Amino acid sequence: MKLPVVIVGGLHSDARKEVVDRLLRTVPSSVALHHDLSTAAGGTVRRTVRDALGERDAGDAPLVNDCACCALREDLVPELERLADAGRTRLAVVELWDSVEPKAMAEVVVAHGGDVLDLTNVITAVDPALLLPYLGCGDDLAEAGLEAAATDQRTVGDTWARQLEYAPVLAVVDSEEAEEADAALLGQLHPTARRVAAGSGELAEAAFAGFDVEAAAARQHPACALLPQDAEESGVGTFVWHRRRPFHPERLYSALEDLTCAAARSRGRFWLADRPDTLLAWDAAGGALCVENAGPWLASLPDAAWDLVPAVRRAAAALDWHPEHGDCCQHLVFTSPGLDREGLGRLLDSCLLTDAEYAAGPEAWRRLPHAFDSLLDPVS
């Protein structure tokens, strides 16, 4: 019988500890495994194993390639397998360190522990009063002492957004400082998540509910992500902008700062006229924007290549297929308190090709200024 494993993560460390403690008290014979990456400056990562009564075991894992997160990946599965072999643990709770993202750890557990480990869920712990302050924080993790490696260039805001949006379960702790707007923001950022109170019996049930690592990855892939719908509640809004015409690269580039700062969180996929075959990912939080090449649009692929594309990607494209452009489109979603929908819509529309530019056709589009080369094709 495989050992059930639940991952609990999140930058809200006090909330995370509360959720883990609750699971240890609720599920008999459960243990929590934690790797403290703050000790990496000394050349090791500190590993602890505890149960509801306190610490049971501790040890050090050496850094791998001067990377604390790599050490965690190398040490995690063997430690879980040791717990499984002992046969005394009903649930292993992997409490991730602050800035460790659950996606990478979930994939490690599934890929390397499949014979003896059963990843039963991924939970992100949330203090609703801290939701917006963390999401809006553009500080580098290194500035906050939260980097997972010497080369870690992530920010607090984008790390928190991914931790939040990957997990199918959000465990919410009680907070006297939380307001209605915080609950509305949480619901709009991840509307499909199951929200449970950290102190409820529902938490233990959620820990065993089941987890599909491939479906979780698909939910975050820009080509098939299930993005939030238009919403407005308690002063918090989500604005969905969907167009078929490509962006003029130079006009969009000039508007990037205003668009990035227009919302606490924005994400989606977009289409540049000078790169008509390339699906581009938009990911912004805390005033920082990441633009990435996410591969080709399906419309640009030969028919023979479609069999190599995951079914979930083909299904997502079919739902949004256009007779002329296929799956090529603009689909951007902005979520924030005090959102200026009309202003955002006007600015985005102004960045599209004009009627004359659009009529010139794809060959002319490719000759437009390549304003995004510095972001997408940096010189190494």
Buried (B, 14 or more C-beta within 10 A) or exposed (E): EEBBBBBBBBBBBEBBBBBBBBBBEBBEEBBBBBBBBEBBEEEBBBBBBBBBEEEEEEEBBEBBEEBBBBBBBBBBBEBBBEBBEEEEBEBBBBBBBBBBBBBBBBBBBBEBBEEBBBBBBBBBBBBBBBBBEBBBBBEBBBEBEBBBBEEBEBBBBBBBBBBBBBBBBBBBBEBEEBBEBBBBBBBBBBEEBBBBEBBBEBBBBBBBEEBEBEEBBBBBBBBBBEBBEEBEBBBBBBBBBEBBBBBBBBBBBEBBEEBBBBBBBBBBBBBBBBBBBBBBBBBBBBBBBBBEBBBBBBBBBEEEEEEEBBEBBBEBBEEBBEEEBBBBBBBBBBBBBEBBBEEBBEBBEEBBBEEEBBEBEEEBBEEBEBBBBEBBEEEE
